[in-house]
């Protein structure tokens, strides 16, 4: 299956980072998701119940990262990927987490992972 559902530029405010001051404030993370999903069924039925609910995915991403409060983006990415796959039945996903402003000379730093089989 080559179909995907995209969520790009989802901003999540959470505690993230390894420094003491970072554990006392919230910072923005920017999430991009590409998830394998058979879009042929909702494409035929025009019924939202047959589609991957990207509003529900977005809410779950936010709740997961806010509860996790990761020190490392790598940890956040792994836990988030597993959560989405286990809870929503997503067989394959590509996930990027960016942290704007973490390095003054860069627009953002981040990680990108792929998990599962297409």
C-alpha positions as CSV (number, residue, x, y, z in Angstrom):
1,X,0.0,0.0,0.0
2,X,1.4,3.4,-1.0
3,X,-1.4,5.5,0.5
4,X,-0.5,7.9,3.3
5,X,-2.1,10.4,5.7
6,X,-0.1,13.5,6.4
7,X,0.1,15.8,9.4
8,X,2.7,18.6,8.9
9,X,3.8,21.3,11.2
10,X,1.8,20.3,14.3
11,X,3.0,22.5,17.2
12,X,3.1,20.9,20.6
13,X,4.0,22.8,23.8
14,X,5.7,20.6,26.3
15,X,8.6,20.3,28.7
16,X,11.6,19.0,26.7
17,X,15.3,19.1,27.1
18,X,18.2,18.0,29.3
19,X,19.2,21.2,31.0
20,X,17.8,22.2,34.4
21,X,16.2,25.3,33.1
22,X,14.5,23.3,30.3
23,X,12.7,21.2,32.9
24,X,11.0,24.3,34.3
25,X,9.5,25.7,31.1
26,X,7.5,24.6,28.1
27,X,9.0,24.8,24.6
28,X,7.5,24.2,21.2
29,X,8.1,21.1,19.3
30,X,7.0,20.8,15.6
31,X,5.8,17.4,14.5
32,X,5.5,16.0,11.0
33,X,3.8,12.7,10.4
34,X,3.4,10.5,7.4
35,X,1.3,7.4,8.1
36,X,0.4,4.4,5.9
37,X,-3.3,4.1,5.6
38,X,-5.6,2.6,3.0
39,X,-7.3,5.7,1.7
40,X,-9.2,3.7,-1.0
41,X,-12.1,2.9,1.3
42,X,-12.9,6.4,2.5
43,X,-12.2,7.5,-1.0
44,X,-15.1,5.4,-2.2
45,X,-17.5,5.8,0.7
46,X,-16.9,9.5,1.6
47,X,-17.4,8.4,5.2
48,X,-15.1,9.8,7.9
49,X,-15.6,6.6,9.9
50,X,-13.5,4.8,7.2
51,X,-10.7,7.3,7.4
52,X,-7.7,7.8,9.7
53,X,-9.0,10.6,11.9
54,X,-6.1,13.2,11.8
55,X,-7.8,15.3,14.5
56,X,-7.7,12.3,16.8
57,X,-4.1,11.6,15.8
58,X,-3.1,15.2,16.5
59,X,-4.8,15.1,19.9
60,X,-3.0,11.9,20.8
61,X,0.4,13.3,19.7
62,X,-0.1,16.3,21.9
63,X,-1.2,14.3,24.9
64,X,1.6,11.8,24.5
65,X,4.4,14.4,24.3
66,X,2.9,16.5,27.1
67,X,2.7,13.6,29.4
68,X,6.1,12.2,28.5
69,X,8.1,15.4,28.9
70,X,11.1,13.9,27.1
71,X,14.7,14.9,27.8
72,X,15.7,13.7,24.3
73,X,13.9,14.2,21.0
74,X,15.0,10.6,20.2
75,X,13.1,9.3,23.2
76,X,10.0,11.3,22.3
77,X,10.0,10.0,18.8
78,X,10.3,6.4,19.8
79,X,7.5,6.5,22.4
80,X,5.3,8.5,20.1
81,X,5.8,6.1,17.2
82,X,5.0,3.1,19.3
83,X,2.0,4.8,20.9
84,X,0.5,5.6,17.5
85,X,1.2,2.2,16.0
86,X,-0.2,0.3,19.1
87,X,-3.3,2.5,19.7
88,X,-4.3,3.4,16.1
89,X,-3.2,0.4,14.2
90,X,-0.8,2.3,12.0
91,X,1.5,-0.2,10.3
92,X,4.1,2.2,9.0
93,X,5.0,5.8,9.9
94,X,7.6,8.4,9.3
95,X,7.9,10.9,12.1
96,X,9.9,14.1,12.5
97,X,10.2,16.1,15.6
98,X,11.9,19.5,15.4
99,X,12.9,21.8,18.2
100,X,13.0,25.4,16.9
101,X,15.5,27.7,18.5
102,X,17.6,25.0,20.2
103,X,20.7,26.0,18.3
104,X,20.9,29.8,17.7
105,X,22.4,29.5,14.2
106,X,19.8,26.9,13.0
107,X,16.1,27.4,12.3
108,X,15.5,24.1,14.1
109,X,17.1,20.8,15.1
110,X,15.4,17.5,15.2
111,X,15.1,13.8,14.5
112,X,13.3,11.7,11.9
113,X,12.5,8.1,12.2
114,X,10.6,5.4,10.3
115,X,8.9,2.5,12.0
116,X,7.0,-0.5,10.7
117,X,6.4,-2.0,7.4
118,X,4.6,-0.4,4.4
